[in-house]
């Protein structure tokens, strides 16, 4: 386990923490009215964290089996070229997620405003957010791939995976704590954050794809050109 690996995972986790499911929805829930706001948000975050962790464990076990069977092939030069091409492709794809492009095409702006409900509602909301983001959890999938190709033992990748998920839900937990201390002062700032997230959701996805593409391409380039 190297410092480079830890920094890469930390960067990917920070990118994941800015997704709509891990930051956007929690901000909406924080601004909801009702006594169950805090408990509802905690249930939602616990559901999202548990969902991501279990998906990660399943992927790690599956990818570990694949590495045992095809490890030499996946670490070969051709596989590194495929990874380099994938990283470059994701980086190029990020430029297509321009919010101004949707406006030029005359497509309406999409908005989603969740509300706090009972425990069952919050669990369902968390699971729904996780399932919907499966197709766009590129940073998380990249982190799983990095941990797998690093040949980590279960005693290493399980706590790393837990720490990764913890970083993902750290920003809304910090906002919740800050709101409890300075609610009146923070309220208008959260409103502005919610409006900003609504305006820049597509841009966030674009940046996420660009960062993940860069990290994948950099990792492959190190293997191909600097070893």
Phi, psi and omega per residue, in radians:
X1 nan 2.067 -3.043
X2 -1.882 2.873 3.083
X3 -1.119 -0.644 3.106
X4 -1.052 -0.716 3.104
X5 -1.106 -0.794 -3.131
X6 -1.105 -0.712 3.130
X7 -1.159 -0.681 3.103
X8 -1.103 -0.807 3.126
X9 -1.120 -0.681 3.124
X10 -1.107 -0.738 3.125
X11 -1.105 -0.761 3.126
X12 -1.139 -0.670 3.130
X13 -1.146 -0.678 3.099
X14 -1.111 -0.726 3.080
X15 -1.060 -0.782 3.132
X16 -1.099 -0.538 -3.095
X17 -1.237 -0.203 -3.121
X18 -1.750 0.115 -3.135
X19 -1.235 2.911 -3.114
X20 -1.131 -0.609 -3.115
X21 -1.284 -0.534 -3.082
X22 -1.726 -0.263 3.110
X23 -2.268 -0.797 -3.083
X24 -1.074 -0.962 -3.134
X25 -1.076 -0.783 3.088
X26 -0.998 -0.633 3.100
X27 -1.140 -0.725 3.076
X28 -1.060 -0.746 -3.127
X29 -1.172 -0.629 3.112
X30 -1.101 -0.556 -3.093
X31 -1.573 -0.009 3.104
X32 -1.313 2.718 3.108
X33 -1.611 2.864 3.103
X34 2.014 2.626 -3.108
X35 -1.207 -0.437 -3.057
X36 -1.515 0.199 -3.066
X37 -1.033 -0.873 -3.084
X38 -1.150 -0.844 -3.137
X39 -1.122 -0.650 3.109
X40 -1.110 -0.734 3.124
X41 -1.152 -0.717 3.128
X42 -1.106 -0.720 3.100
X43 -1.108 -0.739 3.129
X44 -1.078 -0.843 -3.112
X45 -1.131 -0.691 3.106
X46 -1.099 -0.676 3.122
X47 -1.149 -0.807 3.125
X48 -1.078 -0.797 -3.135
X49 -1.098 -0.787 3.121
X50 -1.092 -0.713 3.136
X51 -1.087 -0.863 -3.140
X52 -1.091 -0.716 -3.115
X53 -1.115 -0.797 -3.119
X54 -1.168 -0.677 3.067
X55 -1.089 -0.722 3.121
X56 -1.099 -0.754 3.113
X57 -1.067 -0.788 3.135
X58 -1.066 -0.745 3.137
X59 -1.182 -0.717 3.141
X60 -1.093 -0.744 3.133
X61 -1.145 -0.727 3.124
X62 -1.184 -0.754 3.138
X63 -1.226 -0.566 3.095
X64 -1.114 -0.701 3.083
X65 -1.083 -0.729 3.123
X66 -1.134 -0.673 3.135
X67 -1.150 -0.655 3.101
X68 -1.093 -0.642 -3.091
X69 -1.486 -0.625 -3.027
X70 -2.225 0.439 -3.053
X71 -0.974 -0.812 -3.114
X72 -1.096 -0.662 3.141
X73 -1.185 -0.766 -3.094
X74 -1.200 -0.384 3.117
X75 -1.684 0.087 -3.074
X76 -1.364 2.969 3.104
X77 -1.038 -0.847 3.122
X78 -1.004 -0.701 3.119
X79 -1.125 -0.647 3.108
X80 -1.166 -0.618 3.080
X81 -1.160 -0.651 3.083
X82 -1.118 -0.751 3.113
X83 -1.102 -0.698 3.109
X84 -1.088 -0.756 3.120
X85 -1.133 -0.691 3.115
X86 -1.108 -0.782 3.118
X87 -1.067 -0.792 3.125
X88 -1.113 -0.652 3.120
X89 -1.135 -0.756 3.107
X90 -1.117 -0.684 3.118
X91 -1.104 -0.744 3.116
X92 -1.175 -0.682 -3.139
X93 -1.097 -0.521 -3.100
X94 -1.044 -0.484 -3.113
X95 -1.270 -0.242 -3.129
X96 -1.457 -0.285 -3.111
X97 -1.614 1.071 3.138
X98 -1.711 2.118 -3.135
X99 -1.039 -0.468 3.129
X100 -1.240 -0.462 -3.139
X101 -1.130 -0.707 3.120
X102 -1.087 -0.688 3.123
X103 -1.164 -0.687 3.129
X104 -1.126 -0.553 3.131
X105 -1.428 -0.052 3.108
X106 1.335 0.376 -3.140
X107 -1.551 2.465 -3.105
X108 -1.223 2.689 3.099
X109 -1.299 2.371 -3.135
X110 -1.661 2.327 3.136
X111 -2.305 2.545 -3.136
X112 -2.418 2.103 -3.093
X113 -2.202 1.615 3.139
X114 -1.251 2.801 3.123
X115 -2.262 2.620 3.107
X116 -1.224 2.381 3.075
X117 -2.342 -2.793 3.110
X118 -1.274 3.059 -3.128
X119 -0.943 -0.750 -3.136
X120 -1.109 -0.711 3.124
X121 -1.098 -0.727 -3.130
X122 -1.186 -0.668 3.085
X123 -1.118 -0.780 3.124
X124 -1.110 -0.677 3.110
X125 -1.125 -0.747 3.117
X126 -1.110 -0.765 3.119
X127 -1.144 -0.704 3.123
X128 -1.100 -0.775 3.119
X129 -1.075 -0.738 3.132
X130 -1.119 -0.792 -3.133
X131 -1.119 -0.752 -3.128
X132 -1.148 -0.506 -3.125
X133 -1.561 -0.031 3.097
X134 -0.977 -0.672 -3.100
X135 -1.280 -0.336 -3.086
X136 -2.059 0.195 -3.127
X137 -1.438 0.878 -3.098
X138 -1.049 -0.769 3.116
X139 -1.039 -0.705 -3.120
X140 -1.152 -0.772 3.107
X141 -1.104 -0.658 3.095
X142 -1.125 -0.697 3.117
X143 -1.114 -0.724 3.097
X144 -1.075 -0.755 3.127
X145 -1.113 -0.708 3.129
X146 -1.118 -0.774 3.134
X147 -1.140 -0.647 -3.129
X148 -1.179 -0.843 -3.108
X149 -1.206 -0.303 3.108
X150 -1.388 -0.146 3.082
X151 1.198 0.620 -3.120
X152 -1.304 2.533 3.040
X153 -1.364 2.845 -3.117
X154 -1.024 -0.621 3.122
X155 -1.149 -0.270 3.100
X156 -1.730 -0.796 -3.035
X157 -1.374 -0.425 3.108
X158 -1.110 -0.896 3.083
X159 -1.147 -0.571 3.076
X160 -1.107 -0.731 3.121
X161 -1.123 -0.741 3.096
X162 -1.100 -0.724 3.115
X163 -1.143 -0.673 3.112
X164 -1.036 -0.851 3.139
X165 -1.116 -0.636 3.106
X166 -1.089 -0.720 3.095
X167 -1.113 -0.634 -3.130
X168 -1.048 -0.690 -3.071
X169 -1.750 0.089 -3.130
X170 -1.142 -0.752 -3.107
X171 -1.017 -0.842 3.119
X172 -1.146 -0.568 3.079
X173 -1.141 -0.693 3.095
X174 -1.141 -0.726 3.103
X175 -1.108 -0.661 3.133
X176 -1.137 -0.762 3.112
X177 -1.135 -0.729 3.124
X178 -1.148 -0.634 3.128
X179 -1.160 -0.610 3.101
X180 -1.153 -0.510 -3.129
X181 -1.530 -0.689 -3.059
X182 -2.322 1.025 -3.061
X183 -1.028 -0.912 -3.080
X184 -1.112 -0.652 -3.133
X185 -1.270 -0.618 -3.052
X186 -1.454 -0.445 -3.028
X187 -0.906 -0.930 -3.136
X188 -1.114 -0.526 3.125
X189 -1.225 -0.652 3.060
X190 -1.148 -0.643 3.092
X191 -1.087 -0.734 3.106
X192 -1.169 -0.651 3.097
X193 -1.121 -0.725 3.117
X194 -1.081 -0.762 3.129
X195 -1.126 -0.675 -3.141
X196 -1.154 -0.737 3.127
X197 -1.092 -0.685 3.123
X198 -1.110 -0.646 -3.115
X199 -1.348 -0.534 -2.966
X200 -1.998 0.338 3.137
X201 -1.037 -0.761 3.137
X202 -1.155 -0.669 3.116
X203 -1.126 -0.652 3.119
X204 -1.095 -0.721 3.091
X205 -1.098 -0.730 3.125
X206 -1.060 -0.789 3.111
X207 -1.135 -0.675 3.122
X208 -1.061 -0.802 3.114
X209 -1.100 -0.701 -3.121
X210 -1.136 -0.766 -3.110
X211 -1.173 -0.774 3.132
X212 -1.127 -0.744 3.103
X213 -1.046 -0.725 3.114
X214 -1.107 -0.774 -3.109
X215 -1.132 -0.737 3.110
X216 -1.122 -0.776 3.141
X217 -1.143 -0.690 3.129
X218 -1.115 -0.754 -3.141
X219 -1.088 -0.752 3.122
X220 -1.178 -0.676 -3.130
X221 -1.128 -0.644 3.103
X222 -1.062 -0.779 -3.132
X223 -1.154 -0.714 -3.033
X224 -1.376 -0.644 -2.937
X225 -2.064 -0.216 -3.024
X226 -2.183 0.319 3.072
X227 -2.135 nan nan
